[in-house]
Amino acid sequence: MARQLFFYALNVSWAFFRSASVNGSVPKYAMMRGFNSLIRSLAMSLQDIQIANNQRKRLLNAIDDEKILQQDEDVLVLNVAAYLDYKALSGEAPVEEIVGDIELDYGAEYIIFN
């Protein structure tokens, strides 16, 4: 059932994107971002956080284990379960120190830093 719902939403979103981009009523980049958000939310639980470029560099320097933090094109993907294990073993919390006041959702599977 979940798989059928996922593919139904994928087809509806793609059809809407194509029709909107043909008649020009919605910019393509806005539709694609909404399409990607829909796919992410159906596939797994994610938290999306906007960060500055210097914070991105600091995160990459602070965590060098690719099981915890991966760079995918222009985003960083934090595996929450692996990060919580890292915090428990090391006693360090580099992500919290770098992102500051932003509240992290530890219930999510991944945190995406844009």
C-alpha positions in Angstrom: 0.0 0.0 0.0 2.8 2.5 0.9 4.6 1.7 -2.3 1.4 2.2 -4.4 0.8 5.6 -2.6 4.4 6.6 -3.2 4.2 5.9 -7.0 0.7 7.6 -7.2 2.1 10.7 -5.6 5.1 10.6 -7.9 2.9 10.3 -11.0 0.6 13.1 -9.9 3.5 15.4 -9.0 5.3 14.7 -12.3 2.1 15.4 -14.3 1.5 18.6 -12.5 5.1 19.7 -13.0 5.0 19.0 -16.7 1.7 20.8 -17.2 2.8 23.8 -15.1 6.1 24.1 -17.0 4.5 23.9 -20.4 2.0 26.7 -19.9 4.5 28.8 -17.8 2.2 29.3 -14.8 4.7 28.1 -12.3 8.5 28.5 -12.5 10.3 25.2 -13.2 12.7 25.6 -10.3 9.8 26.1 -7.8 8.0 23.0 -9.0 11.1 20.9 -9.0 11.9 21.9 -5.4 8.3 21.0 -4.4 8.6 17.7 -6.3 11.8 16.8 -4.5 10.3 17.7 -1.1 7.4 15.4 -1.8 9.6 12.5 -2.8 11.8 13.0 0.3 8.8 13.1 2.7 7.3 10.0 1.3 10.6 8.0 1.2 11.9 8.7 4.7 11.8 11.2 7.5 14.1 14.2 6.9 14.8 17.6 8.5 15.9 20.3 6.0 18.1 23.0 7.5 19.5 26.0 5.6 23.1 26.8 6.6 25.8 29.3 5.4 28.7 28.2 3.3 31.2 28.7 6.2 29.0 26.4 8.4 29.1 23.8 5.7 32.9 23.9 5.6 33.1 23.7 9.4 30.8 20.7 9.5 32.9 18.9 6.8 36.1 19.6 8.9 34.5 18.6 12.2 33.1 15.2 11.0 35.3 13.2 8.6 33.4 9.9 8.9 31.3 9.4 5.8 29.0 7.1 7.7 27.9 10.1 9.7 28.1 13.0 7.3 28.1 12.8 3.5 28.4 15.5 0.9 25.9 15.0 -2.0 26.3 17.7 -4.7 25.6 21.0 -2.8 24.0 19.5 0.3 25.3 17.7 3.4 23.5 14.7 4.6 23.8 13.8 8.3 22.8 10.2 9.4 21.1 10.9 12.7 21.5 7.4 14.2 25.2 7.4 13.4 25.7 10.9 14.7 24.0 10.1 18.0 26.3 7.1 18.4 29.3 9.3 17.7 28.1 11.9 20.3 27.7 9.1 22.9 31.1 7.7 22.3 33.1 10.9 21.9 31.2 13.2 24.2 31.5 15.9 21.5 28.5 17.7 19.8 30.1 19.5 16.8 26.8 19.9 14.8 25.1 21.7 17.6 28.1 23.9 18.2 28.3 24.8 14.5 24.6 25.3 13.6 23.9 27.2 16.9 20.3 27.9 17.8 18.7 25.7 15.2 16.8 22.9 16.8 17.8 19.5 15.4 15.1 16.8 15.0 16.7 13.6 16.4 13.6 11.6 15.4 14.4 12.1 11.7 16.5 9.6 9.9 18.6 12.2 8.1 19.2 15.9 8.5 19.8 17.7 5.2 22.0 20.8 5.3 21.4 23.1 2.3 
